[in-house]
Amino acid sequence: MRAHFLIGSFTLNQSLRQAISAPLDDSAYQVHTEANPESFFQWVQENQHRIDCLVLEFSDDLSSRLQGLKAQSILLPVLLVEPAIAPASESKTKVPQVSHSCRRLATSYHAKVMCVLEAELAQLENYIQQAMNQFLALPDRQSVPVDQLSSEGDEPHFTLSLQQQRLAEKLRERLGYLGVYYKRDPQNFARNLEPAQRTALFDQLHLDYRRLVLSYFQDSAHLNDRIDNLVNTLFFADISVSKLVEMHMELMENFAKQLKMEGRSEEILLDYRLTLIDVIAHLCEIYRRSIPRERPD
């Protein structure tokens, strides 16, 4: 019998509670849901070594709760769900965005917490898998020599390492030898989406890629996170490399027009070929890891 993933879900919103539970396969996921913050985070403390991911409704009140977990060296994969409520003054055609407040709260807990909108919960299983996979990429300082570690200061890293090992073993047991990347839902492939969903997906991809290009040579601290988030979307939506190249060329063409209007040289745009190469390299690595391997004898 394959292991269930234990998901802890906290939200005060009844409809959101149902939206979180509905997309998850009962044969793969066990969901523990509570609306009382005190009892829920007490449950998290008591079950920290069994929990595989937390799915939490974003609110400013979460900050003290997550900091409390962090202070106790309880680090877990987390998915923050933000209700997409656009101001009435905004255009209805504008693609909803996760708020900066949600992103700030996410990074205050650990660097691999993910933020998604309530409207994206149809792809919840994929986002949970991404959150778990990114959690496994957190540095645990295993490369630091033992005699250079302080027993108190490095306890969180030791706890994190154990948690990562446990989760990695469960992923191998549940998803097979290929790990988290191999499990994709064809219903979430771009070609299988409804026209409006497909349009929203590509609008978001164009926006995310534009942001990546503009920050590629400036924001090195968050560069890998930006690339990982973009590539995960490309992979789980089964977006082809040719579509990525097309997106890059369209963006460069728009930049070229702007530079020409400003009387500036377009040569600078050649540097951004590095951005495209970097993204393709990351995407190739995901596909390389998804190729079936033979088990050792």
C-alpha positions as a LaTeX table, in Angstrom:
\begin{tabular}{lrrr}
\hline
Residue & $x$ (\AA) & $y$ (\AA) & $z$ (\AA) \\
\hline
Met1 & 0.00 & 0.00 & 0.00 \\
Arg2 & 1.41 & 3.36 & $-0.99$ \\
Ala3 & 1.81 & 6.16 & 1.52 \\
His4 & $-0.63$ & 9.02 & 1.75 \\
Phe5 & 0.59 & 12.58 & 1.77 \\
Leu6 & $-0.66$ & 14.27 & 4.94 \\
Ile7 & $-1.86$ & 17.79 & 4.16 \\
Gly8 & $-2.71$ & 20.29 & 6.89 \\
Ser9 & $-5.24$ & 22.87 & 5.74 \\
Phe10 & $-6.25$ & 25.99 & 7.64 \\
Thr11 & $-8.80$ & 28.54 & 6.47 \\
Leu12 & $-11.64$ & 30.51 & 8.02 \\
Asn13 & $-13.52$ & 30.46 & 4.71 \\
Gln14 & $-15.91$ & 27.51 & 4.29 \\
Ser15 & $-16.01$ & 27.71 & 0.48 \\
Leu16 & $-12.21$ & 27.90 & 0.33 \\
Arg17 & $-12.01$ & 24.90 & 2.66 \\
Gln18 & $-14.07$ & 22.88 & 0.19 \\
Ala19 & $-12.08$ & 24.21 & $-2.76$ \\
Ile20 & $-8.86$ & 22.99 & $-1.14$ \\
Ser21 & $-10.16$ & 19.48 & $-0.44$ \\
Ala22 & $-12.04$ & 18.91 & $-3.71$ \\
Pro23 & $-9.12$ & 18.60 & $-6.22$ \\
Leu24 & $-7.13$ & 16.11 & $-4.12$ \\
Asp25 & $-7.30$ & 12.39 & $-4.79$ \\
Asp26 & $-8.37$ & 10.52 & $-1.64$ \\
Ser27 & $-6.12$ & 7.62 & $-2.58$ \\
Ala28 & $-3.04$ & 9.87 & $-2.46$ \\
Tyr29 & $-3.85$ & 12.59 & 0.06 \\
Gln30 & $-5.14$ & 12.71 & 3.62 \\
Val31 & $-6.34$ & 16.24 & 4.45 \\
His32 & $-6.65$ & 17.52 & 8.00 \\
Thr33 & $-8.71$ & 20.73 & 8.03 \\
Glu34 & $-9.50$ & 23.07 & 10.89 \\
Ala35 & $-10.92$ & 26.57 & 11.20 \\
Asn36 & $-9.60$ & 27.25 & 14.70 \\
Pro37 & $-6.04$ & 28.61 & 14.58 \\
Glu38 & $-5.11$ & 27.55 & 18.10 \\
Ser39 & $-6.09$ & 23.91 & 17.67 \\
Phe40 & $-4.74$ & 23.74 & 14.11 \\
Phe41 & $-1.24$ & 24.96 & 14.94 \\
Gln42 & $-1.23$ & 22.77 & 18.05 \\
Trp43 & $-1.96$ & 19.86 & 15.70 \\
Val44 & 0.93 & 21.00 & 13.47 \\
Gln45 & 3.32 & 20.91 & 16.43 \\
Glu46 & 2.13 & 17.45 & 17.45 \\
Asn47 & 2.30 & 16.04 & 13.91 \\
Gln48 & 5.27 & 17.95 & 12.49 \\
His49 & 7.14 & 14.76 & 11.56 \\
Arg50 & 4.12 & 13.34 & 9.68 \\
Ile51 & 2.94 & 16.44 & 7.81 \\
Asp52 & 4.01 & 16.69 & 4.16 \\
Cys53 & 2.60 & 20.12 & 3.27 \\
Leu54 & 0.56 & 22.93 & 4.80 \\
Val55 & $-2.08$ & 24.70 & 2.68 \\
Leu56 & $-2.98$ & 27.94 & 4.46 \\
Glu57 & $-5.30$ & 30.82 & 3.64 \\
Phe58 & $-3.15$ & 33.92 & 3.48 \\
Ser59 & $-3.77$ & 36.59 & 6.11 \\
Asp60 & $-1.56$ & 38.98 & 8.04 \\
Asp61 & $-2.41$ & 37.04 & 11.23 \\
Leu62 & $-0.44$ & 34.08 & 9.86 \\
Ser63 & 2.85 & 35.88 & 10.36 \\
Ser64 & 3.07 & 35.27 & 14.12 \\
Arg65 & 1.92 & 31.65 & 13.67 \\
Leu66 & 4.58 & 30.84 & 11.08 \\
Gln67 & 7.25 & 32.64 & 13.09 \\
Gly68 & 6.21 & 30.55 & 16.08 \\
Leu69 & 6.76 & 27.36 & 14.08 \\
Lys70 & 10.09 & 28.65 & 12.81 \\
Ala71 & 11.21 & 29.47 & 16.37 \\
Gln72 & 10.53 & 25.84 & 17.28 \\
Ser73 & 12.58 & 24.63 & 14.28 \\
Ile74 & 9.40 & 23.37 & 12.59 \\
Leu75 & 9.98 & 23.92 & 8.87 \\
Leu76 & 7.51 & 22.39 & 6.40 \\
Pro77 & 6.47 & 22.78 & 2.76 \\
Val78 & 3.85 & 25.54 & 2.69 \\
Leu79 & 1.38 & 26.74 & 0.09 \\
Leu80 & $-0.26$ & 30.10 & 0.85 \\
Val81 & $-3.62$ & 30.58 & $-0.87$ \\
Glu82 & $-4.69$ & 34.17 & $-1.44$ \\
Pro83 & $-8.28$ & 35.02 & $-2.38$ \\
Ala84 & $-8.17$ & 36.98 & $-5.66$ \\
Ile85 & $-10.20$ & 40.09 & $-4.89$ \\
Ala86 & $-9.50$ & 42.81 & $-7.44$ \\
Pro87 & $-10.47$ & 46.42 & $-6.71$ \\
Ala88 & $-13.50$ & 47.57 & $-8.65$ \\
Ser89 & $-11.44$ & 50.25 & $-10.38$ \\
Glu90 & $-9.20$ & 47.70 & $-12.06$ \\
Ser91 & $-9.89$ & 46.39 & $-15.52$ \\
Lys92 & $-11.72$ & 43.07 & $-15.64$ \\
Thr93 & $-9.24$ & 41.88 & $-18.24$ \\
Lys94 & $-6.25$ & 42.36 & $-15.93$ \\
Val95 & $-4.61$ & 39.09 & $-14.88$ \\
Pro96 & $-4.90$ & 38.69 & $-11.07$ \\
Gln97 & $-1.59$ & 38.70 & $-9.23$ \\
Val98 & $-0.43$ & 37.38 & $-5.89$ \\
Ser99 & 0.12 & 40.34 & $-3.57$ \\
His100 & 3.52 & 41.51 & $-2.34$ \\
Ser101 & 2.23 & 40.99 & 1.21 \\
Cys102 & 1.74 & 37.29 & 0.54 \\
Arg103 & 5.22 & 36.98 & $-0.95$ \\
Arg104 & 6.78 & 38.80 & 2.01 \\
Leu105 & 5.01 & 36.55 & 4.47 \\
Ala106 & 6.10 & 33.49 & 2.49 \\
Thr107 & 9.80 & 34.36 & 2.51 \\
Ser108 & 9.70 & 35.27 & 6.22 \\
Tyr109 & 9.09 & 31.58 & 7.02 \\
His110 & 11.50 & 30.05 & 4.51 \\
Ala111 & 12.68 & 30.78 & 0.97 \\
Lys112 & 10.64 & 28.07 & $-0.77$ \\
Val113 & 7.11 & 28.85 & 0.46 \\
Met114 & 4.76 & 29.22 & $-2.52$ \\
Cys115 & 1.90 & 31.71 & $-2.98$ \\
Val116 & $-1.05$ & 30.96 & $-5.27$ \\
Leu117 & $-4.43$ & 32.50 & $-5.92$ \\
Glu118 & $-7.69$ & 30.86 & $-4.93$ \\
Ala119 & $-8.62$ & 30.87 & $-8.62$ \\
Glu120 & $-5.70$ & 28.49 & $-9.31$ \\
Leu121 & $-6.84$ & 25.75 & $-6.90$ \\
Ala122 & $-7.94$ & 23.50 & $-9.77$ \\
Gln123 & $-4.20$ & 22.77 & $-10.09$ \\
Leu124 & $-3.74$ & 22.33 & $-6.34$ \\
Glu125 & $-2.14$ & 18.88 & $-6.60$ \\
Asn126 & 0.57 & 20.19 & $-8.92$ \\
Tyr127 & 1.21 & 23.18 & $-6.66$ \\
Ile128 & 1.52 & 20.92 & $-3.61$ \\
Gln129 & 4.03 & 18.79 & $-5.49$ \\
Gln130 & 5.97 & 21.90 & $-6.48$ \\
Ala131 & 5.95 & 23.15 & $-2.88$ \\
Met132 & 7.30 & 19.81 & $-1.64$ \\
Asn133 & 9.93 & 19.67 & $-4.36$ \\
Gln134 & 11.11 & 23.21 & $-3.67$ \\
Phe135 & 11.24 & 22.44 & 0.04 \\
Leu136 & 13.68 & 19.63 & $-0.71$ \\
Ala137 & 15.95 & 22.23 & $-2.35$ \\
Leu138 & 16.33 & 24.27 & 0.85 \\
Pro139 & 19.98 & 24.30 & 2.01 \\
Asp140 & 20.52 & 22.14 & 5.10 \\
Arg141 & 24.23 & 22.96 & 5.58 \\
Gln142 & 25.25 & 19.35 & 5.21 \\
Ser143 & 28.49 & 20.53 & 3.61 \\
Val144 & 29.61 & 22.26 & 6.83 \\
Pro145 & 32.14 & 20.18 & 8.80 \\
Val146 & 30.72 & 18.71 & 12.00 \\
Asp147 & 33.35 & 20.34 & 14.21 \\
Gln148 & 32.29 & 23.77 & 12.92 \\
Leu149 & 28.64 & 23.39 & 13.88 \\
Ser150 & 27.27 & 24.75 & 17.13 \\
Ser151 & 24.74 & 22.48 & 18.80 \\
Glu152 & 22.15 & 25.20 & 19.38 \\
Gly153 & 22.60 & 27.40 & 16.32 \\
Asp154 & 22.48 & 24.54 & 13.85 \\
Glu155 & 19.60 & 22.56 & 15.33 \\
Pro156 & 17.10 & 24.03 & 12.79 \\
His157 & 19.33 & 22.82 & 9.93 \\
Phe158 & 19.58 & 19.35 & 11.40 \\
Thr159 & 15.80 & 19.22 & 11.85 \\
Leu160 & 15.30 & 20.47 & 8.31 \\
Ser161 & 17.64 & 17.80 & 6.95 \\
Leu162 & 15.69 & 15.04 & 8.71 \\
Gln163 & 12.39 & 16.45 & 7.45 \\
Gln164 & 13.72 & 16.60 & 3.90 \\
Gln165 & 14.95 & 13.01 & 4.07 \\
Arg166 & 11.57 & 11.80 & 5.34 \\
Leu167 & 9.69 & 13.67 & 2.63 \\
Ala168 & 12.07 & 12.48 & $-0.10$ \\
Glu169 & 11.53 & 8.87 & 0.97 \\
Lys170 & 7.77 & 9.31 & 0.92 \\
Leu171 & 7.92 & 10.87 & $-2.53$ \\
Arg172 & 9.89 & 7.92 & $-3.82$ \\
Glu173 & 7.44 & 5.50 & $-2.22$ \\
Arg174 & 4.31 & 7.28 & $-3.37$ \\
Leu175 & 5.34 & 8.48 & $-6.82$ \\
Gly176 & 7.80 & 5.75 & $-7.70$ \\
Tyr177 & 11.46 & 5.91 & $-8.64$ \\
Leu178 & 11.02 & 8.98 & $-10.79$ \\
Gly179 & 10.13 & 11.33 & $-7.95$ \\
Val180 & 7.80 & 14.32 & $-7.98$ \\
Tyr181 & 8.51 & 15.60 & $-11.49$ \\
Tyr182 & 7.13 & 12.58 & $-13.32$ \\
Lys183 & 3.56 & 12.97 & $-12.03$ \\
Arg184 & 1.76 & 15.47 & $-14.25$ \\
Asp185 & $-1.97$ & 15.86 & $-14.76$ \\
Pro186 & $-2.88$ & 16.11 & $-18.48$ \\
Gln187 & $-5.96$ & 18.11 & $-17.50$ \\
Asn188 & $-3.58$ & 20.93 & $-16.58$ \\
Phe189 & $-1.77$ & 20.87 & $-19.92$ \\
Ala190 & $-2.21$ & 24.14 & $-21.79$ \\
Arg191 & $-3.69$ & 22.42 & $-24.84$ \\
Asn192 & $-6.41$ & 20.83 & $-22.68$ \\
Leu193 & $-7.49$ & 23.98 & $-20.85$ \\
Glu194 & $-10.61$ & 25.98 & $-21.62$ \\
Pro195 & $-9.89$ & 28.94 & $-23.94$ \\
Ala196 & $-10.23$ & 31.51 & $-21.15$ \\
Gln197 & $-7.94$ & 29.49 & $-18.87$ \\
Arg198 & $-5.39$ & 29.05 & $-21.65$ \\
Thr199 & $-5.40$ & 32.78 & $-22.36$ \\
Ala200 & $-4.93$ & 33.59 & $-18.67$ \\
Leu201 & $-2.07$ & 31.06 & $-18.45$ \\
Phe202 & $-0.16$ & 32.53 & $-21.38$ \\
Asp203 & $-0.80$ & 36.09 & $-20.18$ \\
Gln204 & 0.75 & 35.12 & $-16.85$ \\
Leu205 & 3.69 & 33.39 & $-18.55$ \\
His206 & 4.40 & 36.45 & $-20.68$ \\
Leu207 & 4.27 & 38.66 & $-17.59$ \\
Asp208 & 6.51 & 36.33 & $-15.54$ \\
Tyr209 & 9.03 & 36.04 & $-18.37$ \\
Arg210 & 9.11 & 39.79 & $-18.86$ \\
Arg211 & 9.82 & 40.28 & $-15.15$ \\
Leu212 & 12.55 & 37.64 & $-15.31$ \\
Val213 & 14.23 & 39.35 & $-18.28$ \\
Leu214 & 14.11 & 42.78 & $-16.66$ \\
Ser215 & 15.61 & 41.49 & $-13.41$ \\
Tyr216 & 18.00 & 38.92 & $-14.89$ \\
Phe217 & 21.16 & 41.02 & $-14.51$ \\
Gln218 & 20.02 & 42.93 & $-11.42$ \\
Asp219 & 18.22 & 40.68 & $-8.92$ \\
Ser220 & 20.65 & 37.79 & $-8.48$ \\
Ala221 & 19.33 & 36.96 & $-5.00$ \\
His222 & 15.93 & 35.91 & $-6.34$ \\
Leu223 & 16.99 & 34.83 & $-9.83$ \\
Asn224 & 16.85 & 31.07 & $-9.27$ \\
Asp225 & 13.45 & 31.32 & $-7.58$ \\
Arg226 & 12.07 & 33.29 & $-10.52$ \\
Ile227 & 13.47 & 30.79 & $-13.03$ \\
Asp228 & 12.24 & 27.79 & $-10.99$ \\
Asn229 & 8.72 & 29.18 & $-10.71$ \\
Leu230 & 8.55 & 29.93 & $-14.43$ \\
Val231 & 10.01 & 26.56 & $-15.44$ \\
Asn232 & 7.70 & 24.63 & $-13.11$ \\
Thr233 & 4.72 & 26.30 & $-14.78$ \\
Leu234 & 6.11 & 25.51 & $-18.24$ \\
Phe235 & 6.69 & 21.88 & $-17.30$ \\
Phe236 & 3.40 & 21.15 & $-15.54$ \\
Ala237 & 1.44 & 22.93 & $-18.28$ \\
Asp238 & 3.45 & 21.03 & $-20.95$ \\
Ile239 & 4.53 & 24.21 & $-22.76$ \\
Ser240 & 6.93 & 23.51 & $-25.62$ \\
Val241 & 10.39 & 25.07 & $-25.97$ \\
Ser242 & 9.29 & 26.53 & $-29.31$ \\
Lys243 & 6.53 & 28.42 & $-27.50$ \\
Leu244 & 9.08 & 29.71 & $-25.01$ \\
Val245 & 11.33 & 30.89 & $-27.86$ \\
Glu246 & 8.33 & 32.56 & $-29.51$ \\
Met247 & 7.54 & 34.33 & $-26.25$ \\
His248 & 11.15 & 35.52 & $-25.99$ \\
Met249 & 11.20 & 36.82 & $-29.57$ \\
Glu250 & 7.93 & 38.72 & $-29.10$ \\
Leu251 & 9.30 & 40.37 & $-25.98$ \\
Met252 & 12.59 & 41.29 & $-27.67$ \\
Glu253 & 10.68 & 42.75 & $-30.60$ \\
Asn254 & 8.65 & 44.95 & $-28.26$ \\
Phe255 & 11.81 & 46.07 & $-26.46$ \\
Ala256 & 13.48 & 46.82 & $-29.82$ \\
Lys257 & 10.60 & 49.08 & $-30.84$ \\
Gln258 & 10.84 & 50.95 & $-27.55$ \\
Leu259 & 14.61 & 51.40 & $-27.85$ \\
Lys260 & 14.26 & 52.61 & $-31.42$ \\
Met261 & 11.71 & 55.23 & $-30.34$ \\
Glu262 & 14.17 & 56.39 & $-27.69$ \\
Gly263 & 17.02 & 56.53 & $-30.19$ \\
Arg264 & 19.03 & 53.86 & $-28.36$ \\
Ser265 & 20.98 & 50.89 & $-29.67$ \\
Glu266 & 19.33 & 47.46 & $-29.78$ \\
Glu267 & 22.59 & 45.61 & $-29.16$ \\
Ile268 & 21.83 & 45.32 & $-25.46$ \\
Leu269 & 19.03 & 42.91 & $-26.32$ \\
Leu270 & 21.58 & 40.34 & $-27.46$ \\
Asp271 & 22.61 & 39.87 & $-23.83$ \\
Tyr272 & 19.17 & 38.55 & $-23.00$ \\
Arg273 & 19.81 & 35.45 & $-25.06$ \\
Leu274 & 21.44 & 34.29 & $-21.83$ \\
Thr275 & 18.06 & 34.48 & $-20.11$ \\
Leu276 & 16.47 & 32.25 & $-22.72$ \\
Ile277 & 19.36 & 29.77 & $-22.60$ \\
Asp278 & 19.17 & 29.66 & $-18.80$ \\
Val279 & 15.43 & 28.95 & $-18.78$ \\
Ile280 & 15.76 & 26.26 & $-21.47$ \\
Ala281 & 18.59 & 24.64 & $-19.49$ \\
His282 & 16.43 & 24.49 & $-16.37$ \\
Leu283 & 13.53 & 23.07 & $-18.37$ \\
Cys284 & 15.78 & 20.42 & $-19.94$ \\
Glu285 & 16.94 & 19.41 & $-16.46$ \\
Ile286 & 13.37 & 18.81 & $-15.34$ \\
Tyr287 & 12.70 & 16.62 & $-18.37$ \\
Arg288 & 15.99 & 14.79 & $-17.81$ \\
Arg289 & 14.91 & 13.97 & $-14.27$ \\
Ser290 & 11.52 & 12.78 & $-15.50$ \\
Ile291 & 13.00 & 10.11 & $-17.79$ \\
Pro292 & 12.40 & 6.62 & $-16.34$ \\
Arg293 & 15.49 & 5.05 & $-14.86$ \\
Glu294 & 16.18 & 1.40 & $-14.30$ \\
Arg295 & 16.28 & 0.36 & $-10.67$ \\
Pro296 & 19.64 & $-0.96$ & $-9.54$ \\
Asp297 & 19.78 & $-4.71$ & $-9.09$ \\
\hline
\end{tabular}
